[in-house]
C-alpha cells in the first residue's frame, strides 16, 4: 500500500516534471525561431557545433562541483554514446538542415509526431508501456498541433506534400525520441546534469569535424547579432533546455514527458504573437486547449 505521504510526494514529482519539460519546450521554441532566422547566416553543422561548444564549456564548469562518480564514464558509456549520437551529433544539424528546406509551420507540425514516435520506441526498446491515458493524451496533443498549424485548411496538406524538408525534420524527431529513451535508461544511475553533459562532450568532436568541413563552402560572416543569437542558443535551449528535459524524464518517463513536447508549437505561436505581431485565431485557441489538456490528462497517472 502506498501511504498518503508517498502519494503526495509522487504528485509533487509529477507537477515538477511537467514544469521542467514545459520549460524545455519553451526554450526550444525560441531555438526554432532563431534557427529559422539564422539559416542564411550560418550553416547547420557550424551552428550545431557552436551551440554545443558553448554548452560543453558551461557543463564542464558546473560538473566540477559535482561528486567524482558523476564526472567519469562508467558502464553506461555506450548508452551515453548513443545519447551523444542521437541527441547531439546528428539531431541538431538534422533539425537545422530541415529548417532550410521547409517552413517553420511544417517543421512544427512534424514535431507534433514526437510523442507517438517516442512512445513506440520506448515500448520496443525498453518495454516502457504506454498507458491508455498517455495514448489518448498523445493523440489529443497531435490533434491540437494539427489544428494549431493547419487552421483547418485542406490546402495546407496539399502544399505540404513531397517536401523533403518535412522528411528531414521527421528524422530529427525520431532521433530525439531515441535520445529520450536512452536518457531514461542512463538516468537510472546518473544525474540529469551528468547525462546531459557527457552526451554533449561525446557528441561535440564529431560536430567540430563536420563544421570544419562545412565552413569551407559556407563561410560565416561574424556580426554582433549572430554572436548574441548563437550564445543564446548555446545557453538557453541547450544547457537549460536539455537539463530541464532530462530532469523531467526522470519524473515522468520518456513517453510521459514526450506528451508535453507538443507544447513546442503552442509556445511558438505565442512567441510569434508577442514578438512578431502574428495573430492568434480560433484554431490556435482550440489547438492550445487540446495540447495542454492532452498533456495534463496523460500526466495524471498510468494505467
Secondary structure, DSSP 8 states (H G I E B T S, - for coil): ---HHHHHHHHHHHHHHHHHHHHHHHHHHHHHHHHHHTTTTS-HHHHHHHHHHHHHHHHHHHHTTS-GGGGS--TTHHHHHHHHIIIIITHHHHHHHHHHHS-HHHHHHHHTTHHHHHHHHHHHHH-----HHHHHHHHHHHHHHHHHHHTT-HHHHHHHTT-HHHHHHHHHHHHHHHHHHHHHHHTTTS-HHHHHHHHHHHHHHHHHHHHHHHTTTS-----HHHHHHHHHIIIIIIIIHHHHHHHHHHHH-HHHHHGGGGHHHHHHHHHHHHHH-----HHHHHHHHHHHHHHHHHHT---
